[in-house]
Amino acid sequence: MLASRFALRRRVWLASAARAAKNRGVAHDVQSRNGKVPREIERKFLLKRLPPNLTIEQGYLSVKTDGTQIRLRKSGRRHSLTIKRGRGLSRQEIEIDLTRDQFEELWPATAGCRLTKTRYDVPFGKHTIEIDVYRGRNEGLVVAEVEFRNERECRLFQPPEWFAAEVSGKSRYSNVRLARE
């Protein structure tokens, strides 16, 4: 067992040394092209808390077999009612702002069909990637969504290398299904 741990550490060290040598070579190449060594200038901070408006609570008032959904959402201090129609990548969506009192009056009607998630917005070129980290019974699920101005832009989108499988249109990952399970 000690021999296998040593072998593992040796492999990790060799891989690390190889990466470091490769990185020095890349840095040398950059330096030789423009005569300057690249610099990183950064500041890092601890957080007291996450910024507001990241936690989203949503519940569904109605879900029809034709894909029509009526959803309530609370995100920070914003409350809304959304009607979505259709299926697939492109759907009709109407969103109506609600007062807190209106939201609280309707919220009990969503019992049994709710979910909670934390959303992080990540700028990516001309787009914003919305990363949703689910809580409760969906704990551990993390998905990314990107919205587009038109279908052509949607087709041409090249996801970043840190994305995994696309699940667009797969009912297993729809918020309605996640809220019901």
C-alpha positions as CSV (number, residue, x, y, z in Angstrom):
1,M,0.0,0.0,0.0
2,L,2.9,2.4,0.8
3,A,4.5,1.5,-2.5
4,S,1.2,2.3,-4.4
5,R,0.9,5.7,-2.5
6,F,4.5,6.5,-3.4
7,A,3.9,5.6,-7.0
8,L,0.7,7.8,-7.1
9,R,2.6,10.7,-5.6
10,R,5.5,10.2,-8.1
11,R,3.0,10.2,-11.0
12,V,1.3,13.4,-9.7
13,W,4.6,15.1,-9.1
14,L,5.9,14.2,-12.6
15,A,2.6,15.4,-14.2
16,S,2.9,18.6,-12.2
17,A,6.5,19.1,-13.3
18,A,5.6,18.5,-16.9
19,R,2.8,21.1,-16.7
20,A,5.1,23.6,-15.1
21,A,7.8,23.0,-17.8
22,K,5.1,23.4,-20.5
23,N,3.8,26.6,-18.9
24,R,7.4,28.0,-18.7
25,G,7.7,27.3,-22.4
26,V,4.4,29.1,-23.2
27,A,5.5,32.1,-21.1
28,H,8.8,32.1,-22.9
29,D,7.1,32.1,-26.3
30,V,4.8,35.0,-25.3
31,Q,7.8,36.9,-24.0
32,S,9.8,36.4,-27.1
33,R,7.1,37.6,-29.4
34,N,6.4,40.9,-27.7
35,G,9.4,41.4,-25.5
36,K,7.3,41.5,-22.3
37,V,6.5,39.0,-19.6
38,P,2.7,38.6,-19.2
39,R,1.4,40.0,-15.9
40,E,-1.6,39.2,-13.8
41,I,-3.0,42.0,-11.7
42,E,-5.7,40.9,-9.3
43,R,-7.3,41.4,-5.9
44,K,-9.1,38.7,-4.0
45,F,-11.6,39.2,-1.2
46,L,-13.5,37.1,1.4
47,L,-17.2,37.6,1.4
48,K,-19.4,38.4,4.4
49,R,-22.4,37.0,2.3
50,L,-23.4,36.4,-1.2
51,P,-24.9,39.3,-3.1
52,P,-28.7,39.7,-2.8
53,N,-31.2,38.4,-5.4
54,L,-29.4,35.1,-6.0
55,T,-32.0,32.9,-4.3
56,I,-35.0,32.1,-6.5
57,E,-38.1,30.4,-5.2
58,Q,-40.6,29.4,-7.7
59,G,-43.8,27.4,-7.8
60,Y,-46.3,26.5,-10.5
61,L,-50.0,27.4,-10.4
62,S,-50.9,25.5,-13.5
63,V,-49.1,23.1,-15.9
64,K,-51.0,21.9,-19.0
65,T,-50.2,19.0,-21.3
66,D,-49.7,21.4,-24.3
67,G,-46.7,23.0,-22.5
68,T,-48.5,26.0,-21.0
69,Q,-47.2,26.8,-17.6
70,I,-48.2,29.5,-15.1
71,R,-45.3,30.2,-12.6
72,L,-44.8,32.3,-9.6
73,R,-41.3,33.5,-8.8
74,K,-39.6,35.3,-6.0
75,S,-36.1,36.5,-6.7
76,G,-34.8,38.9,-4.0
77,R,-37.4,41.6,-3.7
78,R,-38.8,41.0,-7.1
79,H,-42.1,39.0,-7.4
80,S,-43.5,37.9,-10.8
81,L,-46.1,35.7,-12.5
82,T,-45.0,34.2,-15.8
83,I,-47.0,32.4,-18.4
84,K,-45.1,30.2,-20.8
85,R,-46.6,28.6,-23.9
86,G,-45.2,25.9,-26.2
87,R,-42.3,23.4,-26.1
88,G,-38.7,23.3,-27.2
89,L,-36.0,25.9,-27.5
90,S,-38.4,28.8,-28.5
91,R,-41.6,29.4,-26.5
92,Q,-43.9,32.3,-25.8
93,E,-43.3,34.0,-22.5
94,I,-45.3,36.7,-20.7
95,E,-44.0,38.0,-17.4
96,I,-46.0,40.2,-15.0
97,D,-44.6,42.0,-12.0
98,L,-46.5,41.4,-8.8
99,T,-46.5,43.2,-5.4
100,R,-45.2,41.2,-2.4
101,D,-48.8,41.0,-1.1
102,Q,-50.1,39.6,-4.5
103,F,-47.3,37.0,-4.5
104,E,-48.0,36.0,-0.9
105,E,-51.7,35.6,-1.7
106,L,-51.0,33.3,-4.6
107,W,-48.0,31.4,-3.2
108,P,-50.0,28.8,-1.1
109,A,-51.6,27.6,-4.4
110,T,-48.2,26.3,-5.5
111,A,-47.8,23.8,-2.6
112,G,-46.4,20.5,-3.8
113,C,-45.0,22.1,-7.0
114,R,-42.1,24.3,-5.8
115,L,-38.3,24.5,-6.1
116,T,-35.5,26.6,-4.8
117,K,-32.3,27.4,-6.5
118,T,-29.4,29.9,-6.4
119,R,-28.6,31.7,-9.6
120,Y,-25.2,33.1,-10.7
121,D,-24.9,35.3,-13.7
122,V,-21.7,34.8,-15.6
123,P,-20.9,37.1,-18.6
124,F,-19.8,35.2,-21.7
125,G,-19.2,37.2,-24.8
126,K,-22.5,38.8,-25.9
127,H,-24.4,36.5,-23.6
128,T,-25.0,35.9,-19.9
129,I,-24.8,32.3,-18.6
130,E,-27.3,31.7,-15.8
131,I,-25.9,29.0,-13.5
132,D,-28.6,27.5,-11.3
133,V,-27.6,25.5,-8.2
134,Y,-30.6,23.6,-7.0
135,R,-31.5,23.0,-3.3
136,G,-33.8,20.8,-1.4
137,R,-34.7,17.5,-3.1
138,N,-32.8,18.6,-6.2
139,E,-29.6,19.2,-4.2
140,G,-26.5,18.6,-6.3
141,L,-28.0,19.5,-9.6
142,V,-26.3,22.4,-11.4
143,V,-27.4,23.6,-14.8
144,A,-26.5,26.5,-17.1
145,E,-28.9,28.4,-19.3
146,V,-28.2,30.9,-22.0
147,E,-31.0,33.0,-23.6
148,F,-30.8,34.3,-27.1
149,R,-32.3,37.2,-29.1
150,N,-33.2,35.0,-32.0
151,E,-33.1,31.4,-33.3
152,R,-30.1,32.0,-35.5
153,E,-28.0,33.3,-32.6
154,C,-29.2,30.2,-30.7
155,R,-28.0,27.8,-33.4
156,L,-24.6,29.5,-33.8
157,F,-23.8,29.5,-30.0
158,Q,-20.6,27.7,-29.1
159,P,-20.8,26.7,-25.4
160,P,-17.6,27.1,-23.3
161,E,-15.4,24.0,-22.8
162,W,-16.5,23.8,-19.2
163,F,-20.1,22.9,-20.2
164,A,-21.0,19.2,-20.2
165,A,-23.9,17.5,-22.0
166,E,-26.7,19.7,-23.5
167,V,-30.1,18.9,-21.9
168,S,-32.3,21.5,-23.8
169,G,-35.8,20.1,-24.2
170,K,-35.2,17.0,-22.0
171,S,-38.2,16.9,-19.6
172,R,-36.0,15.4,-16.8
173,Y,-34.4,18.8,-16.4
174,S,-37.4,21.1,-16.8
175,N,-38.1,23.2,-13.7
176,V,-41.7,22.0,-13.7
177,R,-40.6,18.4,-13.3
178,L,-38.0,19.3,-10.7
179,A,-40.6,21.2,-8.8
180,R,-43.0,18.3,-8.8
181,E,-40.6,15.5,-7.8
